[in-house]
Amino acid sequence: MPRRILILGATGATGRHLLSKALEAGLDVTVFARDPTRVPNTPRIVKGDVTTKSPALAEAVRGQDAVISVLGRGNSLTSGELFTTSMPLIVRAMDGERVRRLVVTSAFGVGATHADLPLLPRIFVATLLRDLYADKTRGEEAIHQSLLDWTIVYPTGLSNAPATGRYRVGEHLPLRGFPTIPRADVADFLLRQLDDSTYIRKGVMISR
């Protein structure tokens, strides 16, 4: 497993699980955050904003073996163009620092995974979540066009249930109703991608 990783989005609900698991695994973790006070007990924090052009992001990427992004808008239904703005900057910083491995958390229903959406989630994606999903789609274009060794992870509905260690993954999954996955299980899978080349330059779904 790569020993040095940069986590983007560590202050979010899934990011906190990822950070905890990465530290427990003994990894050398750097966190990039706008407010370092929200990331206590982390050895290295670089202050900065992923949506702003500045040397800080390149500083955070420098010397890393991999970058894991769990960026998101929390409970907001507006994107603020987070992915559209940040993903090209992340790709550029990684290219500049010659860091190749990128693992990104997106959302079930974006891109090719839209075909696997059951009926009711499909309605929500087309209405309430329309702006968020359009933003993620635009951001993913920068990843697809890059030369990075990327993996895009598409979790189904995120829950705060305890980790199970049992989940299904695949480029396509048969799903019904409102499928969910604990955030802690998503964090586990994200870390496993650092040692796994199965889904390099591919998207992968994860669900219970």
C-alpha positions in Angstrom: 0.0 0.0 0.0 1.3 3.5 -0.8 2.5 5.0 2.5 1.9 8.7 1.8 -1.6 9.9 0.8 -3.3 13.2 0.5 -7.0 13.3 1.5 -9.3 16.0 0.1 -12.6 16.4 1.9 -11.4 15.0 5.2 -13.8 17.3 7.2 -16.9 15.7 5.6 -18.9 12.8 6.9 -17.3 10.2 4.7 -13.9 12.0 4.9 -13.8 11.6 8.7 -14.2 7.9 8.4 -11.5 7.8 5.7 -9.1 9.9 7.7 -9.6 7.7 10.8 -9.0 4.4 8.9 -6.0 5.8 7.1 -4.3 6.8 10.4 -5.2 3.5 12.0 -3.5 1.8 9.1 -0.3 3.7 9.8 -0.3 5.7 6.6 1.5 9.0 6.3 -1.5 11.3 5.8 -1.7 14.9 4.6 -5.0 16.7 4.7 -5.8 19.7 2.6 -8.5 21.8 4.3 -9.8 25.4 4.4 -10.1 25.2 8.2 -7.3 23.2 9.8 -9.0 23.5 13.2 -11.7 21.0 11.9 -9.1 18.3 11.4 -7.6 17.7 14.9 -4.9 15.1 15.6 -3.7 15.0 12.0 0.1 15.1 11.6 0.2 17.3 8.5 -2.4 19.8 7.3 -2.0 22.2 4.4 -4.5 25.1 4.5 -6.2 25.9 1.2 -9.2 25.8 -1.0 -9.6 23.2 -3.8 -11.6 25.7 -5.8 -9.0 28.4 -5.8 -5.8 28.5 -7.9 -2.9 28.8 -5.5 0.4 27.1 -4.8 -1.1 25.4 -1.7 -2.6 22.5 -3.5 0.6 21.7 -5.3 2.4 21.9 -2.0 -0.1 19.4 -0.5 0.3 17.0 -3.5 4.1 17.1 -3.5 5.7 13.9 -2.5 2.5 11.9 -2.2 2.0 8.4 -3.4 -1.7 8.9 -4.0 -4.6 11.3 -3.6 -8.0 10.4 -2.4 -10.9 12.8 -2.9 -14.1 12.6 -0.8 -15.1 16.1 -1.6 -18.8 16.9 -1.4 -21.5 19.4 -0.6 -22.9 17.7 2.5 -26.6 18.1 2.7 -26.8 21.0 0.2 -28.8 20.6 -3.0 -26.7 23.1 -4.9 -23.3 22.3 -6.2 -21.5 25.6 -6.1 -19.7 24.1 -9.0 -17.4 22.3 -6.6 -16.4 19.4 -8.9 -16.4 21.6 -12.1 -13.9 23.9 -10.5 -11.8 21.6 -8.3 -11.2 18.6 -10.5 -9.2 20.4 -13.2 -7.1 22.0 -10.5 -6.5 18.7 -8.8 -5.5 17.0 -12.0 -3.1 19.9 -12.9 -1.5 19.8 -9.5 -1.0 16.0 -9.7 0.5 16.3 -13.2 2.8 19.1 -12.1 4.1 17.0 -9.1 4.1 13.7 -11.0 1.7 12.0 -8.7 -0.4 9.5 -10.7 -2.8 7.6 -8.4 -6.1 9.4 -7.9 -9.2 7.9 -6.2 -12.3 10.0 -6.4 -15.7 9.5 -4.7 -18.6 10.6 -7.0 -22.3 9.6 -6.7 -24.4 6.7 -7.9 -26.3 7.9 -11.0 -23.5 10.0 -12.5 -22.1 9.0 -15.9 -22.5 5.3 -16.9 -24.0 4.4 -13.5 -27.2 6.3 -14.5 -28.3 3.2 -16.4 -28.3 1.2 -13.1 -30.5 3.6 -11.2 -33.8 2.1 -10.0 -36.9 4.2 -10.9 -37.3 6.2 -7.7 -33.7 7.3 -7.3 -33.8 8.2 -11.0 -36.6 10.6 -10.4 -34.6 12.3 -7.6 -31.5 12.6 -9.8 -33.6 14.2 -12.5 -35.2 16.8 -10.1 -33.8 17.6 -6.7 -30.2 16.4 -7.4 -30.0 17.7 -10.9 -27.5 20.5 -10.2 -25.2 18.3 -8.0 -25.1 15.6 -10.6 -24.5 17.9 -13.5 -21.5 19.4 -11.6 -20.0 16.0 -10.9 -20.4 15.0 -14.5 -18.5 18.1 -15.6 -15.8 17.5 -13.0 -15.4 13.9 -14.1 -14.6 15.0 -17.7 -11.3 16.5 -16.4 -10.4 13.2 -14.8 -11.3 11.1 -17.9 -9.2 13.4 -20.1 -6.2 13.1 -17.8 -3.3 10.6 -18.0 -3.6 9.8 -14.3 -4.2 6.3 -12.9 -7.7 7.2 -11.7 -10.5 5.3 -10.1 -14.0 6.9 -9.7 -16.1 5.3 -6.9 -19.9 5.5 -7.1 -21.5 4.7 -3.7 -25.2 4.3 -3.5 -27.1 6.2 -0.8 -24.7 7.0 2.0 -25.7 6.1 5.6 -24.2 6.5 9.0 -24.7 2.9 9.9 -21.7 1.0 11.4 -19.3 -0.6 9.0 -20.2 -4.1 7.9 -17.1 -5.1 5.9 -19.6 -6.8 3.5 -20.5 -4.9 0.4 -20.8 -5.5 -3.4 -18.7 -3.7 -5.9 -18.6 -3.7 -9.7 -18.8 -1.6 -12.8 -22.5 -2.5 -12.8 -24.7 -3.9 -10.0 -28.4 -5.1 -10.0 -30.1 -2.8 -7.6 -33.7 -2.0 -6.5 -35.5 0.6 -4.4 -33.2 2.9 -2.5 -29.9 1.0 -2.1 -27.5 2.3 0.6 -24.0 1.8 1.9 -22.4 2.8 5.2 -19.9 5.6 4.9 -17.4 3.6 6.9 -17.6 0.8 4.3 -17.0 3.3 1.5 -13.9 4.6 3.4 -12.7 1.0 3.7 -13.1 0.4 -0.1 -11.4 3.7 -1.0 -8.3 2.7 1.0 -8.3 -0.7 -0.6 -8.0 0.9 -4.0 -4.5 2.0 -3.2 -3.3 -1.6 -3.5 -5.8 -2.8 -6.2 -5.3 -2.1 -9.9 -8.7 -3.7 -10.9 -10.4 -0.4 -11.4 -7.7 1.8 -12.7 -9.1 4.2 -15.3 -12.6 2.8 -14.5 -15.6 3.6 -12.5 -16.8 1.2 -9.8 -20.1 1.1 -7.9 -20.4 0.1 -4.3 -23.5 -0.9 -2.4 -24.7 -3.3 0.3 
